[in-house]
C-alpha cells in the first residue's frame, strides 16, 4: 500500500499572512514540515499542496515537491484531495500533515502510516498522546479563560474515536480521578475513497459548533482509529501567530533539532 503525505500550505492566513514561508531558526516552516514528513517511516512520497506560487517556488528551491491546488479549497482536507487528483497519484493511503506543525516528530507520522497499512479495514486514523496531569490542569484553566487552543479526544475500547472537543474531555466530577485525558494531534490518515467521501459530505452540526473537521466523519458514521503515540520527551507546539514561531525557536534552541 503506497502512502502519500500531503502538506496543505495556504499563503493567506488571517493571523499570520505568509506563514508557511516564515523562517524558524533559519529555515522556512514549510521546509521543516516537508523534511520531517520525508523522514517519516512508511511514507513513500511527500508533496506540499499550495495556492500560491511563492510557496511552490520556495519548496522546489529547497529540494521539495509541491503542487498548485484550487484557490477555492476551503480547508486542508479539500486541498489534500485536490493535490492527489492533480498528481494523478495512485496512493491507497493519504496522510494530511498540518503545515503549521514544525515540531511533529517523524515517528508520529510513521505510526499513522503503519496503522493504516497493518489494517486495511481502517478508513481513517489519527494520533493522540496522554495528557500528563499537570498539563491537563493547565489546559483546563486555559479553557476556562476561553482559549480554543488544543483538542482532546475520547475513544472506545476498540480505539475508535467517540468524540473530539476543544474542551478538555472527559469532564472530571472528582479532580484527579477517573479516565485519563488524551490530546489529539492534528494529523490524519485516510483511505483514498474515504477522503473522497468525506469531502463530498456537507458540514455537520458538531463540526460547525466546535470548528473541527474530523467531527464530520464521526457524524456520518465514518470511524476514526486513534493511534496512541509518544513524543519521547519532545515538546509539541503549532504556529498560529508570529509569537508562536518565536516559541518554536525557543523549543528548538532548548531541545535541539528533530532531524540532523
C-alpha positions in Angstrom: 0.0 0.0 0.0 1.6 3.2 -1.1 1.4 6.3 1.2 1.3 9.9 0.0 1.8 12.6 2.6 0.2 15.9 1.7 1.1 19.2 3.5 -1.5 21.9 2.8 0.2 25.3 2.8 -2.0 28.3 2.3 -0.4 31.8 2.0 -3.3 33.9 3.2 -3.5 33.1 6.9 -5.6 35.7 8.7 -3.5 35.9 11.8 -0.1 35.2 10.1 0.0 36.0 6.3 2.7 34.1 4.5 3.1 31.8 7.5 4.5 28.8 5.5 7.4 30.9 4.4 8.2 32.3 7.9 11.8 31.5 9.0 12.2 29.4 12.1 15.8 29.1 13.3 16.9 29.9 9.8 14.7 27.5 7.9 11.2 28.1 6.3 8.4 26.5 8.3 7.0 24.6 5.3 10.5 23.3 4.5 10.8 22.0 8.1 7.5 20.2 7.9 8.4 18.7 4.4 11.7 17.4 5.8 10.0 15.8 8.8 7.4 14.1 6.6 10.0 12.9 4.2 11.9 11.3 7.1 8.7 9.5 8.4 9.0 5.7 8.1 6.5 4.2 5.8 5.8 7.4 3.8 6.6 6.9 0.0 6.1 10.4 -1.3 5.7 13.9 0.2 4.1 16.9 -1.5 3.3 20.4 -0.4 -0.2 21.5 -1.7 -0.4 25.2 -2.0 -2.5 28.0 -3.5 0.4 30.4 -4.1 3.4 30.4 -6.5 5.7 31.9 -3.9 5.3 28.8 -1.7 5.5 26.5 -4.7 8.8 28.0 -5.8 10.2 28.2 -2.3 9.6 24.5 -1.7 11.0 23.5 -5.0 14.1 25.6 -4.4 14.6 23.8 -1.1 14.5 20.5 -2.9 10.9 19.5 -2.1 7.9 18.7 -4.3 5.0 21.0 -4.5 1.8 21.3 -6.5 -0.6 24.1 -7.1 -4.2 23.5 -5.9 -7.5 25.2 -6.4 -7.8 28.5 -4.6 -11.4 27.6 -3.8 -10.4 24.8 -1.4 -11.9 25.7 1.9 -9.7 23.6 4.2 -6.7 21.3 4.3 -8.8 18.2 3.7 -10.1 19.5 0.4 -6.6 20.7 -0.6 -5.2 17.2 0.1 -7.8 15.6 -2.2 -7.2 18.2 -4.9 -3.5 17.6 -4.7 -3.9 13.8 -5.0 -6.1 14.3 -8.1 -3.7 16.8 -9.8 -0.8 14.5 -9.2 -2.7 11.6 -10.6 -1.5 9.7 -7.6 -2.4 6.0 -7.2 -1.6 6.1 -3.5 -4.0 4.0 -1.4 -3.3 5.9 1.8 -3.2 9.7 2.1 -1.8 11.4 5.2 -2.7 15.0 5.8 0.2 16.7 7.6 -0.5 20.1 9.1 1.8 22.7 7.5 1.9 24.7 10.8 3.3 21.9 12.9 7.1 22.1 12.6 7.7 20.1 15.8 5.8 17.0 14.9 8.2 14.0 15.2 8.5 11.8 12.0 7.7 8.7 14.0 4.3 10.1 14.8 3.5 10.4 11.1 5.0 6.9 10.6 2.8 5.5 13.3 -0.3 6.5 11.4 1.1 5.1 8.1 1.9 1.9 9.9 -1.6 1.6 11.4 -3.3 2.1 8.1 -1.0 -0.4 6.3 -1.5 -3.0 9.0 -5.3 -2.9 9.0 -6.9 -2.5 5.5 -10.3 -2.1 7.1 -9.3 1.3 8.7 -10.9 4.2 6.9 -9.2 6.9 8.9 -6.6 7.2 11.6 -5.2 10.0 13.8 -2.7 10.2 16.6 -3.1 11.2 20.3 -0.9 11.5 23.3 -1.8 11.1 27.0 -2.1 14.4 28.8 0.1 14.5 32.0 -1.9 15.7 35.0 -0.1 19.0 35.2 -0.6 19.7 31.5 -4.3 18.7 31.8 -4.7 21.1 34.7 -3.1 23.9 32.7 -5.3 23.2 29.7 -8.5 23.2 31.8 -7.5 26.5 33.3 -6.8 28.0 29.8 -10.2 26.6 28.5 -12.0 28.3 31.4 -10.5 31.6 30.2 -11.9 31.0 26.7 -8.9 29.5 25.0 -9.5 27.5 21.8 -6.0 26.1 21.6 -5.6 22.3 21.9 -8.1 19.5 21.2 -8.8 16.4 23.2 -10.3 13.1 22.2 -12.1 10.2 23.9 -12.2 6.7 22.3 -13.8 3.3 22.9 -12.1 0.0 23.7 -11.5 -0.7 20.0 -9.5 2.6 19.9 -12.1 4.2 17.7 -12.8 7.9 18.5 -16.1 8.7 20.1 -15.7 12.5 20.1 -13.2 15.3 19.7 -13.6 18.6 21.5 -12.0 22.0 22.1 -13.0 21.5 25.7 -11.0 19.0 27.8 -12.9 15.7 27.9 -13.8 13.8 29.8 -15.3 16.1 32.4 -14.0 15.3 35.9 -16.6 15.1 38.6 -13.7 14.5 41.1 -10.4 16.3 40.1 -7.6 13.8 39.6 -9.8 10.8 39.4 -11.3 8.8 36.5 -10.3 8.0 32.9 -7.2 9.7 31.5 -7.3 12.6 29.1 -5.7 12.5 25.7 -4.6 15.4 23.5 -5.4 15.0 19.8 -2.6 15.7 17.3 -4.0 17.2 14.1 -2.7 14.7 11.6 -5.0 12.4 9.6 -4.6 9.2 7.5 -7.3 8.5 5.0 -8.1 5.6 2.7 -8.4 7.4 -0.7 -12.1 6.5 -1.2 -12.8 7.7 2.4 -11.1 11.1 1.6 -13.3 11.4 -1.5 -16.4 10.6 0.5 -15.6 13.0 3.3 -15.0 16.0 1.0 -18.3 15.3 -0.8 -20.3 15.5 2.5 -21.8 18.7 3.8 -20.5 20.3 7.0 -22.2 18.9 10.1 -23.6 20.5 13.3 -20.9 19.4 15.7 -18.2 20.2 13.1 -19.5 23.7 12.8 -20.0 24.1 16.6 -16.5 23.0 17.5 -14.8 24.1 14.3 -13.3 20.6 14.0 -13.4 19.0 10.5 -12.9 15.4 11.9 -16.4 15.5 13.5 -17.9 15.4 10.0 -16.6 11.9 9.7 -18.0 10.8 13.1 -21.4 12.4 12.5 -21.6 10.4 9.2 -20.6 7.1 10.8 -17.0 7.0 9.4 -14.9 5.5 12.2 -11.6 7.1 13.1 -8.9 4.9 14.7 -6.9 6.7 17.4 -3.2 5.8 17.3 -1.5 6.4 20.7 1.9 7.8 20.3 4.8 9.3 22.3 6.7 12.5 21.7 9.7 10.9 23.5 10.3 13.9 25.6 9.9 16.4 22.8 7.6 19.4 23.1 4.6 20.0 20.8 3.7 23.4 19.5 1.9 24.6 16.4 2.2 28.0 14.8 -0.9 30.1 14.6 0.6 33.6 15.0 4.1 35.2 14.8 4.7 34.8 18.5 4.2 31.0 18.1 7.2 31.0 15.7 9.3 32.6 18.4 8.2 29.9 20.9 9.1 27.2 18.4 12.6 28.7 18.0 13.0 28.7 21.8 12.0 25.0 21.9 14.5 24.1 19.2 17.2 26.0 21.0 16.5 24.1 24.2 15.8 20.6 22.8 17.8 20.6 19.5 16.6 19.8 16.0 14.3 16.9 15.3 16.4 16.0 12.3 20.2 16.1 11.9 
